[in-house]
Each structure stands twice: as structure tokens, then as C-alpha cells.
């Protein structure tokens, strides 16, 4: 169960990337917004039920202090990373081409997969501390939820690259590589369990803050569209409810 929890988010990304072999062209705007909204909904729900609420439960009085600090540090960490990436992008290429845009998207997805791997590692570490079937089921539910939202991420990496002229195997490889950092960061977190357990509420909230920041900064803006029904909003609601049901059920 532990190994599966560490690897299943990566499998979700790989399956998403594999859609390049079945779809002949890049997804349209509505489908892209639907998938992006779905991913954002899953991540927000996972941040609340799988990370923030357990962080509050595991905290000592005042119970809001560690989760608040962890959440703020998680947001700040991603904010700094985003700022550094923006400066590197501006310095390296003032006029980006379409292929460069896709490479930056690949980098952005890879970057925000790190806190997701951290979240899985912290969840498994917490389950090992509790030594109960319920806590391990909760860790697996978190990993499964992240795997579900990784599916559209793998697709939005591989499909545009294929449309730009990359071979399907190469586009698939880039999609897979974007998710490879997740099991690595999860494993590193798990290997540092002795340290992580001491600051578990902080680390859970840190992962939540990082994931929420990614949603607000990167994913939710991409869901905006025109028309009577916004596909991104529909996707967000579906993803949020699915992850909520998984977390509560498991």
C-alpha cells in the first residue's frame, strides 16, 4: 500500500500523457478548461480534507498556529519559485515562440508537482505514525486524488507538444517526465519521516498552501471562458466533489 501510494500519482500523469496516442489533435478550449478546472477542484478539496484538517487535528494549542504558519510558508515558497521562473524566462527569451510556451508550461507543471509529491510523502508519514488502517486509507485516498488530477496535466503537456510537431513518443515522454518528480519528492519526504513527524502539522499545511497557490495562480485563471456555461467551472465543481467524496469515504 505504501509503495502504491507513492507511485500512483505518477501513473496518473503517465496515463494523461498517453492520450497523445489516441487523440489526433490538441484539445479544444472547452475541453482544456474542463480538464484544468477539474484538476483545480481536486487539488483544493485535497488541500482541505487531506492536509489542512489533519494538520489542525494534529496541532497542539493554539491549534491554528502551526497550520497557519505552514500554509503561509507553502504559499510564499511557490510565490518565490514563480518569481524566479518569471525572471529566468524574461532574461532568456523576451519574445517566446509557441514551442517555448509549451516548454514553460512543462516547467510550471513539473514545479508544482513537487509539493504534490511532498503532500503524498507527508500523508504516508502521518499514516505510519498512526499505524492504523484508516490513516493509511486516507493517505491512499490523497494519492489517488492527486493521480486523478494529474491525468489532465499529463494530457495538457503531451497533446500541445504533439500538435507542434513533436513525435507522439517524444510528446508522451515529456508528459511522463513532468510527473517524475512526484515519487522522488514523496520518497525523500518519507525517508525523512523522523524529522517530518516532529513538524507534521506544519508540513501538512505547507503542502496545502503550495497546492492552493498553484490552483489560484496557475490553474483557476486558465478556466475562464465565455458562454452561458463555463466548462472550467463545471470541471472545478466535479473535481472538488469527487475528491471530497473520496476523502470522506476513505
Secondary structure, 3 states (H helix, E strand, C coil): CHHHHHHHHHHHHHHHHHHHHCCCCCCCHHHHHHHHHHHHHHHHHHHHHHHHHHHHHHCCCCHHHHHHHHHHHHHHHHHHHHHHHHHHHHHHCCCCCHHHHHHHHHHHHHHHHHHHHHHHHHHHHHHHHHCCHHHHHHHHHHHHHHHHHHHHHHHHHHHHHHHCCCCHHHHHHHHHHHHHHHHHHHHHHHHCHHHHHHCHHHHHHHHHHHHHHHHHHHHHHHHCCCCCCCHHHHHHHHHHHHHHHHHHHC
